[in-house]
């Protein structure tokens, strides 16, 4: 089973890295870019244990280690049989 975990900054949290990328894009002539937010993408491969059990485990891992729950949100996607 494969899982994808997406970690993003919560709305309202400043993203200095995203602002730097946006400024660089504007300097390259991409003036239509209004906002850039930088996040993390984590791929995890695990033994098949059932979707609900895997989701619970991954949400716990994400909350405790992969994301900072004070300033970040996360989303877990599971793909069985890959």
C-alpha positions as CSV (number, residue, x, y, z in Angstrom):
1,X,0.0,0.0,0.0
2,X,1.3,3.5,-0.8
3,X,0.4,6.7,0.9
4,X,0.9,10.3,0.1
5,X,1.0,12.9,2.8
6,X,0.7,16.5,1.9
7,X,1.7,19.0,4.6
8,X,0.8,22.7,4.1
9,X,0.9,25.8,6.1
10,X,-2.4,26.8,7.7
11,X,-4.2,29.8,6.3
12,X,-3.0,33.0,7.8
13,X,0.5,31.6,8.5
14,X,3.2,33.6,6.8
15,X,5.2,31.7,4.1
16,X,8.5,33.5,3.6
17,X,9.8,30.8,1.2
18,X,6.6,31.1,-0.9
19,X,7.0,34.9,-1.0
20,X,10.6,34.5,-2.2
21,X,9.5,32.2,-5.0
22,X,6.7,34.5,-6.0
23,X,9.1,37.5,-6.2
24,X,11.5,35.4,-8.3
25,X,8.6,34.4,-10.6
26,X,7.7,38.1,-11.0
27,X,11.3,38.9,-11.9
28,X,11.1,36.2,-14.6
29,X,8.0,38.0,-16.1
30,X,5.3,35.9,-14.5
31,X,3.3,38.8,-13.3
32,X,0.0,36.8,-13.3
33,X,1.2,34.8,-10.2
34,X,-0.7,36.1,-7.2
35,X,0.3,33.7,-4.4
36,X,2.8,30.9,-3.8
37,X,2.6,28.6,-0.8
38,X,5.4,26.0,-0.2
39,X,4.6,22.7,1.5
40,X,5.9,19.1,1.9
41,X,5.0,15.9,0.0
42,X,5.9,12.6,1.7
43,X,5.5,9.2,0.1
44,X,5.2,6.2,2.4
45,X,5.0,2.5,1.4
46,X,3.6,0.2,4.0
47,X,2.4,-3.3,4.4
48,X,-1.3,-3.8,3.5
49,X,-3.3,-3.7,6.7
50,X,-6.7,-2.4,5.7
51,X,-7.5,1.2,4.6
52,X,-9.0,2.4,7.9
53,X,-6.2,1.1,10.1
54,X,-3.6,2.5,7.7
55,X,-5.4,5.9,7.6
56,X,-5.5,6.1,11.4
57,X,-1.8,5.2,11.7
58,X,-0.8,7.7,9.0
59,X,-2.8,10.5,10.6
60,X,-1.2,9.8,13.9
61,X,2.3,9.8,12.4
62,X,1.5,13.0,10.5
63,X,0.2,14.7,13.6
64,X,3.1,13.6,15.8
65,X,6.0,13.9,13.4
66,X,5.5,14.9,9.8
67,X,3.5,18.1,10.5
68,X,3.6,20.8,13.1
69,X,-0.1,21.0,14.1
70,X,0.3,24.5,15.4
71,X,1.1,26.0,12.0
72,X,0.5,23.2,9.5
73,X,-2.3,21.1,8.1
74,X,-1.9,17.7,6.5
75,X,-3.9,15.5,4.2
76,X,-3.4,11.7,3.7
77,X,-4.2,9.8,0.5
78,X,-4.1,6.0,0.3
79,X,-3.7,3.8,-2.7
80,X,-4.3,0.1,-2.0
81,X,-2.6,-2.6,-4.0
82,X,0.2,-0.5,-5.5
